[in-house]
Amino acid sequence: MKEYYPQMSEIVKANKKVQDVAVETPLLKNLNLSKRHQANIYLKREDLQLVRSYKIRGAYNKISSLSKENLNKGIVCASAGNHAQGVAYSCQKLKCFGSIYMPETTPRQKINQVKMFGGEFVEIFLIGDTFDDASSKAISDAKESGKTFIHPFDDPKTIEGQGTIGLEILQQCSEPIDYVILPIGGGGLASGVGAWIKEFSPNTKIIGVEPAGAPSMKLALDNKCNLALENIDRFVDGAAVQKVGDYTWKICDKVLDDVLIVPEGLICSTILRLYNEDAIVAEPAGVMSIAVLDLMADKIKGKNVVCVLSGSNNDITRMEEIKERSLLYEGLKHYFIVRFPQRSGALKEFVNDVLDTGDDITHFEYYKKSSREKGPAVIGIEVHESGGLKRLQERMRERNFIFEYLNDKADLFQLIV
């Protein structure tokens, strides 16, 4: 593979081209985040694109660059959702046929949106559990059929399309920017925006953010080699890739000042806070640049910070899981296996004397269903403050409730809860 680094002239060309399908999204100061972090926090609202993510930029820039002959042959892509929507809308706009491969784990909302944007010009195939599974099948299809594979991140035209966000940020912000924070999945956004910002605002620090369950860019940069993760947590579906791009990791190695990792629980807490405080609906990958602010509190105080809010394609059916992960992360939700003393009124005693005021049992299930009078119960308890766990455990011991705490036993937790 030839060496590649984004050319600024190509990003300028891409900016003119993507105006056919993408809006210049606003760069808005967020008062709640600014007050919380004692800094000037600006959100680049890519969630306000028609397809509700920035991916339309790179997808359209790539597809519209194809020859008429290649457009007539059709295109193929793989995506966990947002790239697929950008490709689908581009196919409909350019009247070319597209085969779109998505993991079977893709949220239904994203699949339906792809169908809506592409209409008669797209066909969807659900393959495997991860983006990488879908990508492998899509690449095979392209080789066999002669169609053009539209890579979601590791393609010069895709990277240049995403780079137009950097161009807009510097045009929209009249003050010097101390930090630009970018979510990383495969690295296309970080590569394109990072290259533009470093060229025209070299003193700005560029921070990439990955989910704890899929830190593939950090793996590549730390090892100076594009390695693949053996296992990933697919929860942050828009950023859960096992291996970043061969182009993108080398570009990111040049333009990123740091890559930070955010826990999935913190991402979930940020989604809920952003909704409750600002009425902004965002997807897990979309809020990573905002979630990481909690981990940068000392560095960003008094600074001008731009966070790219990259997408809002969140399936409402995931909200219970998002709330659960948030409560676990915040130390407000705890699971136990409890063996009740064999005496009358033990459960009533547990509710009245063990639980604190404001605590709530949210899950209760006998573990041995064939012997309920003797079997232990799995209990989920939501406490009203993070310090409630210690008091809860002390009162269970005082009253001879034998228990095992599950939150810190990952394998057992996943098996039972």
Secondary structure, 3 states (H helix, E strand, C coil): CCCCCCCHHHHHHHHHHHCCCCCCCCEEECHHHHHHHCCEEEEEEHHHCCCCECHHHHHHHHHCCCCHHHHHHCEEEECCCHHHHHHHHHHHHHCCCEEEEECCCCCHHHHHHHHHHHHHHEEEEECCCCHHHHHHHHHHHHHHHCCEEECCCCCHHHHHHHHHHHHHHHHHCCCCCCEEEEECCCCHHHHHHHHHHHHHCCCCEEEEEEECCCCHHHHHHHHCCCCCCCCCCCCCCCCCCCCCCHHHHHHHHHHCCEEEEECHHHHHHHHHHHHHHHCCCCCCHHHHHHHHHHHCHHHHCCCEEEEEECECCCCHHHHHHHHHHHHHHCCCEEEEEEECCCCCCHHHHHHHHHCCCCCEEEEEEECCCCCCCCCCEEEEEECCCCCHHHHHHHHHHHCCCEEEECCCCHHHHHHHC
